[in-house]
């Protein structure tokens, strides 16, 4: 990758937080091949990410030395290969063994969710609880979500944990000072489980960008997957998943325009609106969607 391309790789503040959480999760579950691939990608990113380059380089060097055979960029798109499945099973056995020998282990994990403020720490606790079974886990997670607001990516992981446990019914959680709810049993466990409207947005952006701007197409996938998790359970998610071609067009246009501005600087949105057919009533809704993306990325204050 040349220097000009590297300058265009910019991580949004919340995207950087998300990748840090994902990296922590990969290390916790011993998915070292994926961790090396993610670190290689992060080291290509400029802007705010550069503050972490020294730390990431050191971590990548350690992983390369300690686990030289743990995959590389070639297997980055195959997160569940046989070796990593074995690592998951080994981790589960260790956690079961540890919880069996220490009766306070699971209560401590649940307590850490309430006591820790950093998303990475909360995700580490959830990552361990994900492999365990105990009657206190479901009520503990439900109570924590209802009492404390935390990073949306962490909340979504907690919803997935409840689904895996077989929980049913509404799960109440805090978001933006309000109490919202989702149904535990319908929480998507992977991207393909989201309603078709979600993947339709991504497909439209990829189709539009694959020739003119392949870099944008890659970032669209990464950001959109993060956005739908952040929006999950909120009124914005209901809007995203409307069974309406117009909704898919306006969200695809908003995502496309937002990434154009992030990757290439301020630009008129007229070409994008024309490309996606954003006219009439769709124009106002498109501008609302674009504003939500900017709020999410920290480019606007909520009262702006």
C-alpha positions, 0 to 999 in steps of 0.5 A: 500500500502506497503512502497516499492510500495510507493517508486515506485510512482514517478511523472514526473515534468510535470505530477505533474504540470498537477495533480495540474491543475486537482486538481484546476479544481476539486475544482473550479467545486466543484467535491470534491469526485474526489479531495479527491481521487486525493489527496489520490493518490498524497499523495502516491507519493514520489520524488518531490511530497513530497514537497507538502505533507503537503499542500495536507494533509491539503487540504484533511483534510479540504475536509473530514471535510467540505464535508464528504459525497462527495464520496471517492476512490470507486467512483473515476472512475465515474467523472460524477455522479448525485451529481457532475452533480448537482454541475456543474449545480449550478456552471453554474447558479452562473456564469451566475448570476454573469456575468449578474450582472457584465458586466466586469466579462467576460472581466476580465476573458479573461484579466486574461488569458493574465496577469497570468503566472501560468497554475493553474490561466489560467485553473481557468479562462478557467474553468469559461468561459467554462460555460458562453456564450458571443460574446467576448469569442471565439475571445478572446481565439483565440487571446490569443492562437495565441499571448502567449505560455502556458502550453500544458494542458491549450492549450488543455483545450482552444481548448475544450472550443472553440469546446464547443462554436461551433467554427469552422476552424483553431485555431492558437497557439504557441508551442516551438517558432513555430505557429501551428494550430488545427481545433476547431470542431475536438478537442476531448472532452474526451479520447474516441474521439481520433483516435483509434491509440491512444487507441491502444497504451494504450491497447498494454501496458496494455496487456503487463504489466497487469501480469508482472507489474500492477503498470506500467499499471496504470501509462501508462494510466495516462501518455499516456492520458496526452501525447496525450493532450500535443502532440495534434496539433503537428507533434508528434501527427500526428505520434502517430495517424498514421493508422499503426500497426508499429506506435502503436507498437513503441509508446507502446514500448517507453512508456513501456520502459520509465515507466520501467526506471522511476519506477524501474531505468535504465534498458536495453530496449532489453526485451521491444523491443523483446516483441513489435517486434521492429526491423529493421526500427522500431528501429530508430523510437522507439528511436525517440519516447522514446527521445520525452517522455524523453524530455517531462518529462524533462529528456533531454534538447531539444538540447541533 
